[in-house]
Amino acid sequence: MKSLAQLGGLVYSTESGRMCPGCRRPVAQCECKKNKPAPAGDGIVRVSRETKGRGGKAVTLVKGVPLEEAALVHLGKQLKTACGSGGTVKDGVIEVQGDHVDRVVQALQKLGYQVKRAGG
């Protein structure tokens, strides 16, 4: 079993706030994210709708976009604007609040991505 020091140690500092367990710097100055390569996939962007664990509220998920983190955040902002709703980007997945699968698929196809609807 690993100790806390081996798992990354400090995760929060009253001076700097949240700390990155990988490089042990404040999250805003993290070096790990900058060196992380774009995720390799099959080139198909998958768009799905999910309600599990969200109190019955629907969320549109966009997975498999082959972009760096900064470009992914920018694409997420474009999709949220197109749908007129909020959302976020977490772990390479764009989440748009609400059931906007059709709008997101159309917007991604206009941008030149190969898109598939995933799920039922």
C-alpha positions as CSV (number, residue, x, y, z in Angstrom):
1,M,0.0,0.0,0.0
2,K,1.3,3.5,-0.9
3,S,1.7,6.2,1.6
4,L,0.3,9.7,1.0
5,A,3.7,11.0,0.1
6,Q,4.0,8.4,-2.7
7,L,0.5,9.3,-4.0
8,G,1.5,12.9,-4.6
9,G,1.4,14.5,-1.1
10,L,0.1,18.0,-0.9
11,V,-3.2,18.7,-2.6
12,Y,-4.2,22.0,-1.1
13,S,-2.3,25.0,0.3
14,T,-3.8,27.9,2.1
15,E,-1.3,30.2,0.2
16,S,-1.8,28.8,-3.3
17,G,-5.1,26.9,-3.3
18,R,-5.3,23.5,-5.1
19,M,-2.0,21.8,-5.9
20,C,-1.2,19.4,-8.8
21,P,-0.2,16.1,-7.4
22,G,2.1,15.4,-10.4
23,C,4.3,18.4,-10.5
24,R,3.5,19.8,-7.0
25,R,2.7,23.3,-8.2
26,P,-0.4,25.3,-7.9
27,V,-3.0,24.1,-10.5
28,A,-2.9,27.5,-12.3
29,Q,0.9,27.0,-12.9
30,C,0.8,23.2,-13.5
31,E,3.4,21.9,-15.9
32,C,1.8,18.5,-16.3
33,K,-1.1,19.7,-18.5
34,K,1.2,21.5,-20.9
35,N,3.3,18.4,-21.6
36,K,0.3,16.1,-22.1
37,P,-0.2,15.0,-25.7
38,A,-3.5,15.1,-27.5
39,P,-5.5,11.9,-26.9
40,A,-5.3,9.4,-29.7
41,G,-8.5,8.0,-30.9
42,D,-10.2,6.5,-34.0
43,G,-11.0,9.9,-35.4
44,I,-14.7,9.7,-34.7
45,V,-16.4,12.1,-32.3
46,R,-19.1,10.5,-30.3
47,V,-22.1,12.5,-29.0
48,S,-24.4,11.1,-26.3
49,R,-27.0,12.0,-23.8
50,E,-26.6,11.1,-20.1
51,T,-28.8,11.5,-17.0
52,K,-27.2,9.1,-14.5
53,G,-26.0,10.7,-11.3
54,R,-27.3,14.1,-12.3
55,G,-30.7,14.2,-10.5
56,G,-32.6,13.3,-13.6
57,K,-31.2,16.3,-15.6
58,A,-29.9,15.6,-19.1
59,V,-26.4,16.4,-20.2
60,T,-25.0,16.1,-23.7
61,L,-21.5,14.5,-23.7
62,V,-18.9,14.9,-26.5
63,K,-16.1,12.4,-26.5
64,G,-13.2,11.6,-28.7
65,V,-12.3,15.0,-30.0
66,P,-8.6,14.9,-31.0
67,L,-7.6,18.3,-29.6
68,E,-5.3,19.7,-27.0
69,E,-6.8,20.9,-23.7
70,A,-6.9,24.6,-24.6
71,A,-8.5,24.0,-28.0
72,L,-11.0,21.6,-26.4
73,V,-12.1,24.3,-24.0
74,H,-12.5,26.7,-26.9
75,L,-14.6,24.1,-28.9
76,G,-16.7,23.6,-25.7
77,K,-17.4,27.3,-25.5
78,Q,-18.5,27.3,-29.2
79,L,-20.9,24.4,-28.6
80,K,-22.3,25.9,-25.4
81,T,-23.0,29.1,-27.3
82,A,-24.6,27.3,-30.2
83,C,-26.9,25.5,-27.7
84,G,-27.5,28.6,-25.5
85,S,-26.7,26.7,-22.4
86,G,-23.9,26.1,-19.9
87,G,-21.5,23.3,-19.5
88,T,-17.8,22.3,-18.8
89,V,-14.8,20.4,-20.1
90,K,-13.6,17.6,-17.8
91,D,-11.0,15.0,-18.6
92,G,-11.2,15.4,-22.4
93,V,-15.0,15.3,-22.4
94,I,-17.2,18.3,-23.3
95,E,-20.4,18.4,-21.2
96,V,-23.2,20.6,-22.4
97,Q,-26.2,21.1,-20.0
98,G,-29.5,19.9,-21.5
99,D,-30.5,17.5,-24.3
100,H,-28.8,19.2,-27.3
101,V,-27.5,16.1,-29.1
102,D,-28.9,17.1,-32.6
103,R,-27.6,20.7,-32.4
104,V,-24.1,19.5,-31.2
105,V,-23.9,16.9,-34.0
106,Q,-24.8,19.5,-36.6
107,A,-22.3,22.0,-35.2
108,L,-19.5,19.5,-35.2
109,Q,-20.3,18.4,-38.7
110,K,-20.1,22.0,-39.9
111,L,-16.6,22.2,-38.3
112,G,-15.5,19.1,-40.3
113,Y,-15.5,16.4,-37.7
114,Q,-16.8,12.9,-38.4
115,V,-19.6,12.5,-35.8
116,K,-21.6,9.6,-34.5
117,R,-24.5,9.5,-32.1
118,A,-23.7,7.2,-29.2
119,G,-26.1,5.5,-26.8
120,G,-29.8,5.0,-27.2
